[in-house]
Amino acid sequence: MKYAKRLQSLMLGLSLTAAGIPAWAEQAAVKAAGSYTAATGGTGGPVPFELNLQPPATEIAAQIYDLHTWMMVVCMVIFVAVFGVMFYSIFKHRKSLGHKPATFHESTTVEIAWTVVPFLIVIGMALPATRTVVGMKDTTNADITIKATGMQWKWGYDYLKGEGEGIAFLSNLSTPRSQVGSPGVEPTEKRGENYLIEVDNEVVVPVGKKIRIVTTANDVIHAWSVPAFGVKQDAIPGFVRDTWFNAKHTGTYRGNCAELCGKEHAFMPIVVKVVSAEDYTIWVDGKKKEMAALADDPSKVWTIDELKVKGEKVYTSNCAVCHLATGKGVPNAFAALDGSPAVTGPKAEQINVLLHGKKSGKFPSEMPAWKQLSDTEIAAVITYTRNTWSNKAAENIVQPAEVVAARK
């Protein structure tokens, strides 16, 4: 059944060879791919032993799928024709059969043929491709606009326009480190079904709505890519670029950062959950209530134990990737926090580093800014690092109000 679905989708792609792909054909392609997606659990992610592109979940992805098939057919026809003529000529006109080489110098007919035929081939390939590329760049009239910010090594999302405006969160890899391991340490847990393609906070969007994704980065070049949507857009520091998608089926779709961005490049997946309009409204209401609950009063005075408990969670989600859970860092790559003067010294300097980042000539990687964390989260993680491992800092506690003052 599974392979029949693939064959059905392939045969449908072979039929879409006209320069202008009809709307009904696009819908049929998306419908066929959608049935296959549903058959595989609706994950929209990679499938073991899959030999073709991921089943498309948008019209643009369906066009890309069909263009890929069309181009492969054209290349195969050219390959067979050229090598067929070549081998036929070698076999039928070989010297042992008494054939002698032709003495003509040029042929007007051949000159015209090998000029016109390639031109027609290029036109036949370029027209549908141009139509798709133009469609990919049309980000106007979006229902929802989301900013995706790449950072080493996670994604930050801000809902800028449309239903859900004001929602913001970080999306971290949720695969536990016990499945991944670390330098010199083997994994201690069996790898799960979605190993390295699962996150703690999914991007949630409604089905059938045009979603504009605005991409940027706060450190190095990243790329926001979800194959099932036919989307791949670079996220470049200091630049704002955009792309879009309109998912035709509910489900969970997975992608990755598609630009080599550093040591943990493979650990910043993208997960988009497409839900019904009703479920999306419920998610928006719940997310806003969750954000309101997490927005602690910066004037609140916390105990050191409260800050350490909260700080450990923040450190595990955001800092342990580079500095490790032991605080030892990675030799010649990331600085150790255990026993570091940056952590045991004046707390004002450590607050400044988290808010503004810091360049270092000693290590190839630099400390990025963490302004996107809340005042309480920054205060908590600083307090945690100053009172953990062998660290016993003199100024051992930081309150959220101190972070608020440092931001000004």
C-alpha positions, -999 to 999 in steps of 0.1 A, spaced: 0 0 0 28 24 9 46 19 -24 14 21 -43 9 56 -28 44 66 -39 38 53 -74 5 71 -76 22 104 -66 50 97 -91 26 91 -120 7 122 -111 40 142 -112 48 128 -146 15 142 -159 23 177 -148 46 186 -177 29 216 -191 45 250 -187 15 262 -167 5 237 -141 -34 238 -138 -48 246 -104 -68 213 -103 -35 194 -109 -18 212 -80 -47 204 -57 -47 167 -69 -9 165 -62 -14 180 -27 -43 156 -20 -23 126 -31 7 135 -10 -16 143 19 -31 108 19 5 94 20 14 118 48 -16 106 67 -6 70 61 28 76 76 14 92 108 12 128 97 47 136 109 58 153 77 94 143 86 119 120 70 109 84 63 133 55 65 144 43 30 126 72 13 141 77 -22 123 108 -33 114 143 -19 92 144 12 55 143 4 44 180 -1 21 197 24 17 230 4 9 239 -32 44 253 -36 60 221 -23 38 201 -47 50 223 -76 86 217 -66 79 180 -64 64 180 -99 92 202 -113 118 178 -99 100 149 -116 96 168 -149 133 178 -149 143 142 -142 122 130 -171 137 156 -195 172 147 -184 165 110 -188 151 115 -223 181 136 -233 204 109 -218 187 81 -237 186 100 -269 222 112 -269 238 79 -258 214 59 -280 225 78 -311 261 77 -300 261 39 -294 240 32 -325 265 52 -346 295 34 -331 279 0 -337 264 5 -372 291 27 -387 322 10 -374 352 5 -397 349 -33 -396 316 -30 -416 334 -10 -443 321 24 -433 343 54 -441 342 88 -423 321 115 -438 340 143 -456 315 172 -451 327 201 -431 295 215 -418 257 211 -421 232 239 -418 205 215 -408 226 202 -379 236 237 -368 199 248 -367 188 216 -350 213 218 -321 205 254 -316 167 252 -317 162 219 -298 182 230 -267 164 264 -268 130 246 -267 142 223 -239 153 253 -218 120 271 -224 101 239 -214 120 237 -182 123 274 -174 86 284 -178 71 262 -150 102 268 -128 99 306 -132 62 304 -122 71 285 -91 100 308 -81 78 339 -85 51 322 -63 77 314 -37 87 350 -33 51 364 -30 48 370 7 20 395 4 -14 392 21 -2 369 49 -27 360 76 0 355 102 36 368 104 61 351 125 98 361 130 122 332 133 156 342 148 184 317 145 210 315 173 236 291 184 219 267 187 182 272 189 153 292 173 135 321 188 99 328 175 79 360 177 43 362 164 43 397 149 10 400 131 -24 382 130 -40 360 155 -14 352 182 3 386 179 26 391 209 34 354 215 72 348 218 92 318 229 125 299 224 125 265 207 152 241 220 161 206 210 142 183 234 162 151 227 178 144 261 216 146 263 216 110 276 206 100 240 231 123 224 261 119 246 290 144 248 327 145 239 342 114 252 309 102 267 288 75 250 249 78 250 233 60 280 198 59 267 181 44 236 174 69 209 138 78 204 117 79 172 122 116 166 159 117 177 173 152 170 142 164 153 120 172 183 117 204 203 103 217 236 82 245 220 67 238 186 56 265 161 18 262 159 -1 276 129 -37 271 116 -43 250 85 -52 267 53 -38 301 63 -9 320 46 20 321 71 48 346 65 81 337 81 106 366 86 141 353 92 171 368 109 199 357 132 218 371 162 252 355 157 260 336 125 242 326 93 214 300 99 187 287 76 150 280 83 140 249 63 110 226 63 111 203 32 74 194 33 65 231 29 91 237 1 107 263 23 144 271 29 153 307 38 187 319 51 187 338 84 215 363 83 227 386 111 217 422 104 194 413 76 157 405 74 145 381 48 111 363 44 93 333 30 59 318 34 38 286 34 2 276 34 -2 241 48 -31 222 33 -32 194 60 -30 193 97 -1 174 112 34 179 125 62 188 100 99 188 108 129 205 94 164 217 105 188 245 103 202 241 67 233 263 70 264 250 87 265 273 118 289 257 143 295 228 166 258 221 174 245 227 139 227 194 139 210 202 172 186 230 162 156 213 146 124 231 134 90 216 143 58 232 129 24 219 142 -5 226 118 -39 225 136 -74 235 129 -86 271 133 -104 262 164 -75 244 180 -52 273 170 -74 298 189 -73 275 219 -35 273 217 -32 311 214 -53 316 245 -33 290 264 1 304 253 -8 339 263 -19 328 297 13 308 300 34 338 291 15 360 316 22 334 343 59 334 335 62 371 334 73 374 370 72 408 388 108 420 385 104 437 419 98 404 436 127 394 459 136 357 455 154 334 479 187 319 467 171 284 467 142 296 445 166 312 420 189 281 419 160 258 411 148 280 383 183 288 372 191 251 367 163 247 343 174 278 323 210 265 323 200 231 310 179 245 282 202 272 270 237 269 284 246 233 288 250 228 251 283 248 251 294 248 287 282 212 295 261 202 325 294 199 346 303 235 338 337 224 324 331 237 289 348 222 258 386 226 256 397 250 229 361 258 220 339 269 249 350 284 282 345 266 315 322 282 341 334 261 369 360 282 387 359 309 361 366 345 372 338 356 350 314 338 373 331 342 406 340 378 401 317 409 403 281 400 394 276 433 374 301 421 348 284 387 345 250 404 340 265 426 313 279 396 295 245 378 294 228 409 282 253 420 256 275 390 248 313 390 248 340 383 222 370 363 232 403 359 214 411 327 234 382 306 220 369 304 184 333 308 196 320 339 213 294 344 240 261 355 224 238 380 240 208 365 258 185 396 260 156 373 249 155 357 283 134 373 309 149 394 338 140 366 362 156 339 340 188 358 337 189 365 374 182 328 381 208 314 358 235 337 371 227 328 407 228 291 397 262 293 381 277 314 410 266 287 435 272 255 416 301 231 410 331 245 429 319 281 426 313 300 458 311 336 447 312 364 472 283 381 455 263 349 453 228 361 444 213 383 417 177 396 418 156 404 387 155 441 396 193 442 391 189 428 356 161 454 349 185 482 360 213 468 338 191 468 307 186 505 309 
